[in-house]
Amino acid sequence: MNRSLVSLFALSTVAFAATDDILRFTNGDQLHGHFQGIGEGSVILWSRDDLNAPLTLKSENVRHVILRGAHPQTDPSSYAYITLLNGDQIPGEVLSFDSKNTRIRSHAVGEVTLPSESIAAINPNPFSGKLQYAGPFSPDGWEILRFEDKNASGGVRVEVKKADDKPEDEKKDIAEDEKKEPSAWQHAGSAWYHLKGMQPLARKNCFGESSLLRFRMAWRERLNANIALHADFMPPPEPKEGDEKEEKKAGNNGRQPMVFFNGMPQNQAATFGNALVLNIYQTYFSLTRCGYDENGKAISQRMVHTQSAVQLPDSGEATIEVRSDRKKGLLMLFINGQYAAQWEDIDRLRNAEEMKEEGASDLPALGNGFAIQCTNANAPLRLSDLVISEWNGIKDSAYSMSHEKRDIVLLNNGTDRYSGEISAIKDNKAYFKNSYSELEIPLAEISEIVFAKNEKSESSEPADGTVTARFYPSGKISGLPLASDQKTLHLNHATASRLTIDLATAISLEFSDENPFLETMDNNQEKNLTPEK
């Protein structure tokens, strides 16, 4: 039985519970319901409470399936995972390791044995401190900031709110505003996509005094982005009574106007409030401290830093990692695990004489929010695999020290690291040796182990028809689907041959998430999405 697209899209407007599954097509359309499995010919079986029989959908027309609103049925007992050379991250713990085989126990795939030569890294404690956030598996907790040009002198920063959060008489005005200024960001699957515009994407109340931020970013047309750290998103303070008359004479009522140049807001304080703003370009990185002094005057100064020779391509993707300690005034930037830049004494905005001349005695307090802004308004960008955790003070990355012949071990204490050879893992201990000593290190004390580089480390493109299961807070397993029902997925895996995945621990299934790069930008696809019964 065939159904028209009109009927299909009409069905998708019916209200469903947040725990229902969501299927998203390659053209951006989505359908609520229940994932029933994968049948012969890699077709997806899909049911809905308002249909008498399941739908049969071609997997090549499906981008991904979000399971239970991106919530696992059971919470993982451990955040540990094993990274394979093909890029997969199997959630689980290592039971034993030797030169030939590695045996793991996973809440996703049970107990399996993998060839040791296929292991790139072991991460017993991947988050150096307490995990604060992992996602973005849903848009919950995120906000999009919008610019409004209120008058000739400038504008103000306004947060976009859902119409349902407003009184009835304001909903129409909000709808009209959103028509005039479409959102610059769209959430799809387990990522945020920048479409077009200058609006920043923000998440509040997610940073502590010492934080580690890591995310995956993909882009086209040259990377140019602002990353706001420790932002409070606050407007400037009201001017003091003694200064109010002088400020009114200046014509701005104590407020700094938003200044635009080629569509780019030049006053970062008006966008992020009191914050550290990391500017990421292809070949250069800079950090600016912005905010307002006690009189409401915008202040901004670029921080002095050291930088490596890391460069980024015109189009591509990279893992961005920022480690910050506000008390110590330290911020470090890593790109794909490689040291990229470092800033120290970041709390020192200006010297005492300059502060005294301008009447500002104290620096404004920083906040605990995060935001990202694509400063090239027309450039596509994707934000995914974002993790925020406490930082334990480790100033190195095992990947930045990776070696052709030596394994690298980093401990949780943030200080100790070793290079040599992991000869075995058993009884929850790693047996390590080098030219000077032999050690038995409890896995509970190890943050990560990165093995010596392997000639086979270059991963190949996934085969057509590959499906990838993702897990919270990290982990992904890919392969060719053999069969599936609601509870399990059987995969033909490149390394482990056949794997059976427990879908109770999965949050999504991706069928073609990487090609094209931005499905929200590729609206020219006109494939037949008519479901077949």
ChimeraX attribute file (.defattr): number of C-alpha atoms within 10 A of each C-alpha:
attribute: neighborCount
match mode: 1-to-1
recipient: residues
	/A:1	8
	/A:2	9
	/A:3	13
	/A:4	11
	/A:5	13
	/A:6	9
	/A:7	10
	/A:8	16
	/A:9	13
	/A:10	11
	/A:11	16
	/A:12	15
	/A:13	11
	/A:14	10
	/A:15	8
	/A:16	14
	/A:17	10
	/A:18	12
	/A:19	14
	/A:20	17
	/A:21	23
	/A:22	24
	/A:23	25
	/A:24	19
	/A:25	22
	/A:26	26
	/A:27	19
	/A:28	16
	/A:29	15
	/A:30	19
	/A:31	20
	/A:32	24
	/A:33	23
	/A:34	22
	/A:35	24
	/A:36	17
	/A:37	17
	/A:38	24
	/A:39	16
	/A:40	10
	/A:41	12
	/A:42	20
	/A:43	19
	/A:44	24
	/A:45	21
	/A:46	22
	/A:47	17
	/A:48	18
	/A:49	11
	/A:50	9
	/A:51	10
	/A:52	8
	/A:53	11
	/A:54	19
	/A:55	21
	/A:56	19
	/A:57	21
	/A:58	18
	/A:59	22
	/A:60	18
	/A:61	18
	/A:62	23
	/A:63	26
	/A:64	25
	/A:65	26
	/A:66	27
	/A:67	24
	/A:68	21
	/A:69	18
	/A:70	25
	/A:71	20
	/A:72	18
	/A:73	13
	/A:74	10
	/A:75	13
	/A:76	17
	/A:77	9
	/A:78	14
	/A:79	19
	/A:80	24
	/A:81	26
	/A:82	24
	/A:83	19
	/A:84	21
	/A:85	19
	/A:86	20
	/A:87	18
	/A:88	21
	/A:89	24
	/A:90	25
	/A:91	30
	/A:92	25
	/A:93	23
	/A:94	27
	/A:95	17
	/A:96	18
	/A:97	21
	/A:98	16
	/A:99	11
	/A:100	10
	/A:101	15
	/A:102	20
	/A:103	19
	/A:104	21
	/A:105	18
	/A:106	22
	/A:107	20
	/A:108	25
	/A:109	21
	/A:110	13
	/A:111	14
	/A:112	16
	/A:113	16
	/A:114	17
	/A:115	15
	/A:116	15
	/A:117	17
	/A:118	20
	/A:119	23
	/A:120	21
	/A:121	22
	/A:122	25
	/A:123	23
	/A:124	23
	/A:125	20
	/A:126	18
	/A:127	21
	/A:128	21
	/A:129	18
	/A:130	12
	/A:131	17
	/A:132	17
	/A:133	14
	/A:134	17
	/A:135	20
	/A:136	23
	/A:137	25
	/A:138	17
	/A:139	15
	/A:140	8
	/A:141	11
	/A:142	15
	/A:143	18
	/A:144	20
	/A:145	22
	/A:146	22
	/A:147	19
	/A:148	13
	/A:149	14
	/A:150	11
	/A:151	9
	/A:152	7
	/A:153	12
	/A:154	15
	/A:155	18
	/A:156	18
	/A:157	21
	/A:158	12
	/A:159	14
	/A:160	16
	/A:161	14
	/A:162	11
	/A:163	14
	/A:164	9
	/A:165	9
	/A:166	12
	/A:167	9
	/A:168	10
	/A:169	8
	/A:170	12
	/A:171	16
	/A:172	12
	/A:173	12
	/A:174	16
	/A:175	13
	/A:176	10
	/A:177	13
	/A:178	12
	/A:179	10
	/A:180	9
	/A:181	14
	/A:182	13
	/A:183	20
	/A:184	21
	/A:185	24
	/A:186	15
	/A:187	17
	/A:188	22
	/A:189	24
	/A:190	22
	/A:191	21
	/A:192	21
	/A:193	23
	/A:194	29
	/A:195	21
	/A:196	18
	/A:197	21
	/A:198	22
	/A:199	25
	/A:200	27
	/A:201	23
	/A:202	21
	/A:203	17
	/A:204	17
	/A:205	14
	/A:206	18
	/A:207	23
	/A:208	19
	/A:209	14
	/A:210	19
	/A:211	28
	/A:212	25
	/A:213	22
	/A:214	21
	/A:215	18
	/A:216	18
	/A:217	20
	/A:218	18
	/A:219	23
	/A:220	17
	/A:221	14
	/A:222	17
	/A:223	24
	/A:224	19
	/A:225	20
	/A:226	20
	/A:227	22
	/A:228	30
	/A:229	27
	/A:230	27
	/A:231	29
	/A:232	21
	/A:233	26
	/A:234	17
	/A:235	19
	/A:236	21
	/A:237	14
	/A:238	15
	/A:239	20
	/A:240	13
	/A:241	8
	/A:242	8
	/A:243	12
	/A:244	15
	/A:245	14
	/A:246	14
	/A:247	18
	/A:248	13
	/A:249	10
	/A:250	11
	/A:251	11
	/A:252	13
	/A:253	16
	/A:254	22
	/A:255	22
	/A:256	20
	/A:257	19
	/A:258	22
	/A:259	17
	/A:260	13
	/A:261	7
	/A:262	6
	/A:263	12
	/A:264	15
	/A:265	18
	/A:266	14
	/A:267	19
	/A:268	24
	/A:269	29
	/A:270	26
	/A:271	28
	/A:272	29
	/A:273	25
	/A:274	32
	/A:275	31
	/A:276	30
	/A:277	26
	/A:278	22
	/A:279	18
	/A:280	19
	/A:281	16
	/A:282	15
	/A:283	12
	/A:284	16
	/A:285	20
	/A:286	19
	/A:287	24
	/A:288	19
	/A:289	23
	/A:290	27
	/A:291	32
	/A:292	25
	/A:293	22
	/A:294	18
	/A:295	19
	/A:296	19
	/A:297	20
	/A:298	20
	/A:299	18
	/A:300	20
	/A:301	14
	/A:302	15
	/A:303	19
	/A:304	14
	/A:305	16
	/A:306	12
	/A:307	16
	/A:308	14
	/A:309	9
	/A:310	16
	/A:311	13
	/A:312	16
	/A:313	15
	/A:314	12
	/A:315	14
	/A:316	15
	/A:317	18
	/A:318	15
	/A:319	17
	/A:320	19
	/A:321	24
	/A:322	21
	/A:323	23
	/A:324	27
	/A:325	20
	/A:326	16
	/A:327	11
	/A:328	13
	/A:329	13
	/A:330	16
	/A:331	24
	/A:332	21
	/A:333	21
	/A:334	21
	/A:335	19
	/A:336	16
	/A:337	18
	/A:338	20
	/A:339	21
	/A:340	21
	/A:341	21
	/A:342	21
	/A:343	18
	/A:344	17
	/A:345	15
	/A:346	21
	/A:347	18
	/A:348	13
	/A:349	18
	/A:350	14
	/A:351	8
	/A:352	12
	/A:353	9
	/A:354	12
	/A:355	15
	/A:356	12
	/A:357	9
	/A:358	11
	/A:359	12
	/A:360	16
	/A:361	13
	/A:362	11
	/A:363	17
	/A:364	17
	/A:365	14
	/A:366	20
	/A:367	23
	/A:368	19
	/A:369	20
	/A:370	27
	/A:371	24
	/A:372	21
	/A:373	25
	/A:374	26
	/A:375	20
	/A:376	18
	/A:377	18
	/A:378	15
	/A:379	17
	/A:380	23
	/A:381	28
	/A:382	20
	/A:383	20
	/A:384	20
	/A:385	18
	/A:386	22
	/A:387	20
	/A:388	25
	/A:389	23
	/A:390	21
	/A:391	23
	/A:392	19
	/A:393	18
	/A:394	17
	/A:395	12
	/A:396	17
	/A:397	20
	/A:398	22
	/A:399	19
	/A:400	15
	/A:401	16
	/A:402	19
	/A:403	17
	/A:404	10
	/A:405	13
	/A:406	18
	/A:407	24
	/A:408	24
	/A:409	27
	/A:410	22
	/A:411	21
	/A:412	22
	/A:413	14
	/A:414	15
	/A:415	12
	/A:416	11
	/A:417	19
	/A:418	16
	/A:419	23
	/A:420	20
	/A:421	19
	/A:422	25
	/A:423	14
	/A:424	16
	/A:425	21
	/A:426	15
	/A:427	10
	/A:428	15
	/A:429	19
	/A:430	23
	/A:431	19
	/A:432	20
	/A:433	18
	/A:434	14
	/A:435	8
	/A:436	6
	/A:437	8
	/A:438	14
	/A:439	12
	/A:440	14
	/A:441	16
	/A:442	15
	/A:443	24
	/A:444	13
	/A:445	14
	/A:446	23
	/A:447	24
	/A:448	27
	/A:449	25
	/A:450	24
	/A:451	25
	/A:452	20
	/A:453	16
	/A:454	15
	/A:455	7
	/A:456	11
	/A:457	15
	/A:458	10
	/A:459	10
	/A:460	10
	/A:461	7
	/A:462	14
	/A:463	9
	/A:464	11
	/A:465	15
	/A:466	19
	/A:467	24
	/A:468	20
	/A:469	25
	/A:470	27
	/A:471	24
	/A:472	20
	/A:473	23
	/A:474	18
	/A:475	22
	/A:476	21
	/A:477	24
	/A:478	24
	/A:479	24
	/A:480	19
	/A:481	22
	/A:482	17
	/A:483	18
	/A:484	21
	/A:485	15
	/A:486	14
	/A:487	14
	/A:488	18
	/A:489	21
	/A:490	19
	/A:491	24
	/A:492	17
	/A:493	16
	/A:494	14
	/A:495	17
	/A:496	14
	/A:497	10
	/A:498	16
	/A:499	22
	/A:500	18
	/A:501	21
	/A:502	18
	/A:503	23
	/A:504	19
	/A:505	23
	/A:506	28
	/A:507	24
	/A:508	28
	/A:509	24
	/A:510	23
	/A:511	23
	/A:512	22
	/A:513	20
	/A:514	11
	/A:515	10
	/A:516	12
	/A:517	18
	/A:518	21
	/A:519	20
	/A:520	19
	/A:521	15
	/A:522	12
	/A:523	11
	/A:524	8
	/A:525	10
	/A:526	8
	/A:527	11
	/A:528	9
	/A:529	19
	/A:530	19
	/A:531	18
	/A:532	13
	/A:533	12
